[in-house]
Structures are given as structure tokens and as C-alpha cells.
């Protein structure tokens, strides 16, 4: 099982905007799941920073390509 960190790094490293958008959403879901697990204060802080960064990145991504 991948950790939320793996999904976070994959989302940040992706160069294709369409693929990156998908990975950002996957990472946000993984972070939400990570919040529900028992963790240290440092882990909770890391999750909050990663979540904020992903949500900022998501807002800067171009809209998805239209199909058709």
C-alpha cells in the first residue's frame, strides 16, 4: 500500500497537466485517508502542508481537455 507521501510526490512530479490533475485528486484522497490514521504531531503537520500545496496546485492547473 502506498503512503500518502508517494501519491503527493507523484502528483508534484508529473509534467502532463491532465495526468497531474488526476494524480492531485488521488493524492488529496490519500491525504484524507492518512488523517484518519493515528499519527504523530509531525505527521499531522506534514499532511496539512501537503494538502494545502496540492489544493493550491489544483487551483493553478488548466481546465481539463474537452472530449468530443
N, C-alpha and C positions, 0 to 999 in steps of 0.2 A: 504494500500500500504506500503510495506516495504521500509525502507530507505536504502541508500547505505551502511550505517553502519551495518545494520542487515546482509546484504549479505557478507560484509567484515568479520565480526566476525564468521559467519558460515563457510566461506572458511578457516579461520585460525584454527578453532577448529576441523575441520574434520580430522579423522585419516586415512581413506581409501584413498590411493593415487588416484585411479580412480575417486572416488566421489569428492575428493578435487579438482582435475583438473577441473571438471565441475563447481564446486562452485566458483573457482577462475575466470573462464571466466564469469560467471554470475555476480560476484562482479565487475569485470572490466567494464562490460556493464552498471551496475547500477551507477558506479562512473562517467562514461562518461555522462550519463543522468543527474547526480547530478551537473555536471559542467555547464549544460545549465540553471539551475535554479538560480535565484538571491540569493546571499548569502553574508555572512559577510567575511571579510578577514580571520578570524579564521577558518571558514568552508572551504574556498578555500585551506588554508594551510593543513587542516586535509585531504581533498580529495587528495591533491598532495602526502602527506606522505603515505596514504593508497594505492594509485595507485602504487607508487614506491615499496612498500612492496609486493604487490600482483604480480607485474611483476618479482620481484626477486624470490619470491616463485615459480612462474610458471616455471622459468628457472631451478629450482632445482628439480622439480618433475620428476620422471621417465617417460619415454615414455609410452603411453597407451598400454594396452594389445592388442595383435593381435587377431582378430576374425577368427575362422576357424578351 
